[in-house]
Amino acid sequence: MLSYFRTTNPYRLLGLLLVIIPFTLPWWIDWPGITLPELKSIIVGAKVLEGFSLYTEIIDRTPPLASLFYGLCQWLFGTSLLARHLFAFLILFLLSAYYALLLINKKAFPENTLVPALVFAVLLTASFDTYALTAELPAFAFLLIALKLLMDEVEFREQRDENILNLGLSLGTASLFVFTYMFFLPGMVLLLLLFTRLPVRRLLLLLYGFVLPHGLLTGYFYYNHASADLFERFYRANLLLAEQALMRAQDLFLLFAVPLFFLFLSFFVLNRNARLTKYQSQLLQIMMLWLLLSLIHAWVAKDLRPQSLLPALPALTFILTHHFLLIKILFVTLVF
C-alpha cells in the first residue's frame, strides 16, 4: 500500500479516500451518538443564528470565533449530524493533503512522498470523536499554518518579518477558536529561540501579531459597551474555571496504544539508522519538541477527549513517516 503513495502526483491523494472510507464506514452507518461538545456546538450555533449577542445574551465561555463558526455550521447543516460529520471528514482530508504537500515542498524526507497523508489520515481513524464538527478543526488549521511558517523560519537563513508577524496572527486566531491554543505561543517562542535567530525586535513583532486579533476583539466589545462581559465570560472564565475531562486519560492512552507503540519503535529506528541532512535533523528535533508541547496541551485542555490530541498529529505523522521510509531503505539494502 505504501508504494502507491511513494510519488508526488497529487491525484494519488484521491486514492487516500478509498483507503480511509472503509475504516470510517461503520461510523457513518451507526454513529455512536451525539457527544457533549457536538450538542453544545448546536445549541450555541442556534443562538448565534437567532441573533443573540455573545457574552451579554449568550452566557457561555465558548471563544468568539468558535461561536461564529457554530452559527455558520447551524446555517449550513441545521441539526443534521451526518452532514456535519461528512463536512468534518472533508476538512480533515484536506488538512492531511495540505500537510503532506507541505512536507514535500520543505524536502523534509530523503525522498518526496505522499506517505504522510496516509499516516495522518489513518491516525485520525483512531476515534470517531476526531470527525466531530467542532472549533478544534479550524483552530487546528491555523496551527498547521503556524507550523508551516515556523518551517519557513528554519529553512531560510535570512528570515522575513512578514513570516514572524503571520506566525503570531495564526496563533492568535487559533486561540480565538480554542482558548487553550494560547499555550503554543510560549512553545513557539522556545522553538524559535532554539532553531532561529530571534532578536527582541522580532520577538515583539511575534507578540504583536498574536495580540492583534485579541485587540480587535476587545475593541469591538468596547465599542458595543460589553468589554466587561468579554473579560468576565471569555478570558476569566477560560482561565479560572475547572477542567472537564470528557474521557479518562487511561482510556485515551489505550485508544492510541498502537500509534504509541510505533512511535517508540520509531525513536529506536531513527536513532540507529537515520541519515539526515542538517536541515532534516532540525525538523525532526522540532517535531519531537512539538509532540511534547502537544501532549502538555492535551493535559491542560479544558475538555480532555481525542480531539484534544489533534495538535500532536503533525509530529506523530512526521516521525512515523520517517520510520516507514527507513524500514523500506533497510529492506532494499538487505536484499540487494
N, C-alpha and C positions, 0 to 999 in steps of 0.2 A: 504493500500500500504506500509506504514512504517513497518508493521510487517514482510513483505518479506525481508527487509534489516536488521532486528534485528538478524543477525547471522554473523559470521566471515568467512563463506565459500566464498572464492574469486570468485567461479564460479557464485555466485549471482550477481556479477558485470556485467555479460553478460546480465542479465535481465534489467540492467540500460539502455542499448541500446534500448530495446523495449519500455521503458518508455519515453526516450528523443526523439527518432526519430519522433513520431507524432507531437511533439512541433515544430520541425525544418523542417518538410517535406514541408510546403508551401514555405520555402526559397529555397530549392533545386529545386522545380518546377518552381518558378518565383522569382528569386533573384532580389531585388530592383534595382540593377545596380552596376557598379564598383565605389568604393569610391576613394577619392583623395589619401589616403595612399596606397591603393592597386595599383593604377595607377603608383604612384611614385616607389613602390617596383618593378614593372615590368620593368620600364624604367631603374632604377639603376641596376637591375639584368641583363638586356640585355647588358648594357655597361660593367659590370664586366665580363660577359661571353665572350664578344668580346676581352677582354684583356686590357681594358683601366685601367690606374693606378688611385688609389684613391687619391683625393685631388690635383693631378697635372694635370690629364686629365679629371677626373670627378669632376667638381666644384660643390660640394654639401656638406651639413653638416651632412649627414647620417653617423652614427657611423660605424667604420670599420667592426666589426663582423656582424652588420646588413647588410652591403653591400655584404659581402661574403655569408651570408645566403640567400639574394635575388638572388645572382648569382647561388647558388645551386638550389633554387626553380625554377629559369628560366630554368636550365638544365633539371630538373626532369619533370616539368609540362608545360613549354612553357608559353603561354598566356591563358591557359585553366583555367577559374575562377572556374568551377565546381570541377576540380581536386584539386585546391588549397584549396577550402573551405572544401572539404572532408578530406584532409590531416590535416587542422587546427582542424576540428572536432575530428579526431583521436588523435591528440596531447592533446587536452583539456580533452578528455575522459580518457586518460592515466594519466594525471595530477590529475584529480579528484579521480581516483583509488589510485594513489600514496599517495595523501593527506589523504584519508580515512584509508588506511593501516598504515600510519604513526601515526595517532591518536590512532588507536588500539594498536600499538606497544608501544606507550607512555602512555597508560592507561589514556587518557585524560578525559574519561567519567566514570560514575559509572558502566556502562555496556559496553562490547565490541559490537560494532555495525558498520554496513556499511551505516547507515543513512547519515553521512557526504558526501559520494559520491553522493547520491541522491540530497541532498540540494545544493551541489556545482554545479552539472550538471543543476539543474533547474534554479539557479541564472544565469548561462551562457546563458540561452534562453531568457533573458530579451531584448536582441538586436541582430540583425543579424551581427552587426559590430564585436562582440566578436569572430566570426568564420572567420574573415579575416586573411589571412596568412601573418602576419607582424612580425617585430622583437620583438614585445611585447611578443609573445608566448615563444621563447627560453629565453628571459630575465626573464619572469615570472617563468620559470622552475628553473633557477638558484636562483631566490628569494625564491622559496619554499625550495631549498636545504639549503639556509642560515637560513631559519626559522627552519628547522629540526635541524641544528647544534646549534641554539640558545636553542632549547628544550633540546638538549643533555647537554648543559652547565648548565641549570637549574636543570636537573634531577640528574646528578652525583655530589656528594659532592666534589670529587677530580677531578677538571677539567683537561683536557688534552690539551697540547699545539697544537697538530695537529688539534684539533677541531677549535680552535680560528684562526689558520692560514688558514684552509679551508674555514672558515666563511668569512674572508677577501677576499680570492680568489673568492668565489662565488659572493660577492657583486661587486668586481672589474670587473669580467667578465660580469655580468649583465649590468653594466654601459657602457660597450663597445657595447652592443646591443641597449640599451635605455639610453641616456646620463643622463636624469633626475633621474634615479635609484640611482645616486650618493647620492641623498637626504637621502636614507635609511642608509647610513654609520653613520652619527651623531645620527640618531634614534636608530640604533643597539647599539652604544656605550652607549646611555642613558639606554636602556633596560638592558644591561649587568651590568651597574653600580647599577641599582636598584635591580636586582634579583640574581646577582652572585658576586663573588669576582673578581675584575678586577684591579690587581696591574699594575703599569706603564709598567713593562716588557711585560705583556700580551696585554696591550693596544697597545704598539709599534709593537708587533707581528701581531695584527689585522690590523693595519695600513700598515704594510709591505706587508701582503697578499693582501690588497686592491690595493696598489700602484704597485705591481709586474706586473700584466697584462698591466697596462699603461706604466710601464718602458720598458717592452719588445716591446710594440708597438712603443714607442719613439725611442728605439734603432734600430728597423727595418727601420724606416723612416730616421733616421740619417745616417744609413749605405747607404741608397739609395739617400742621399743628398736632402731629401724632408721634413726635420723636420719643417722648417718654414711653409710649406704648411699645414702640420698636425696641428700645433698650430693655424694657421690663420683660416682654413676652418673646423676644427673639434672642438677644445676646445674653441677658441674665439667666433666662430660663434654660438655655442650652449649656451654659457654663456651670450652673449650680444644681439643676435637677438631677436626680439619681439615674443611673443607667438601668436599662430594662433588657435583660437577656432573654431573647425570644427562643434561644436554643442553647442547651448546655454545652459548655466547652468540650466535655468528653465526647458528646455525640458529634460535634463538629470535627473533632480530631479523627474519630472513626470514619466519618464520611469522606475525609480526604486522606485516609491512610495509604491508599495505593499511590497517589501522587507524591506523598511524603516519602514513601519507600524509594521511589525512583529518584527523588531529589537527593536523598542521602547517598544513593548509589552514584549519582552524577558527580557529587563532590569528590568521591574516590576516583572515578574515571578521569575527571578533569585534572586532578592533582598529579596523576601518574602519566597521562598520555597527551595532554593538551599542548599543541604547538601553535601559539597565537602571536600575532603582531603586538607591539606595544599598545596600539590603539584598541585592539580587540580585548587585550588583557584589562585595560582600563574600563571598558564597557562591562566586562564580566564582574569586576570589582564593584562597579556602580550598581549593577543588578543585585549583587549579594547584599549590599547595604540597603538598597531599595526594598528587598524582600524583608529584611529586618524591620525597616520602618513600617512596612505594610502590616506586619504581624503585631507590632506595638499599637498601630492604629486600630486594628481589629479588637485589641484588648481594651482600648479606651472608648470604642464606639458606643453610642447610646443604645443601639439596638443590635445585639450580637446575633447574627444569623449568617447563612452562606454568602449573601451579597456583601457582607462586611469585608470579605476577603477578595473582592474584585481588584483592589489596587495591587494585590500580590500576584495577579495573573501575568503581567508582563515579565516580571522577574522569573517566575516559575517557567514560563514558556521559553525564555531566553536560555536558562540553564539546562532544561530538559532537551531542547533542540541541540545544544552543544553535545549533550550526552549521546543522542541518537546518531548524530553525524560522526562522532568519534568511533562509535561501535561499527559503523559502516566502513570507515577508513581502516580500522584494525582488522576487520574481516577480510577486506581486499588484500591487506598486507600479508596476512597469514596464508591465504590461498595462493597468492601469486609470488 
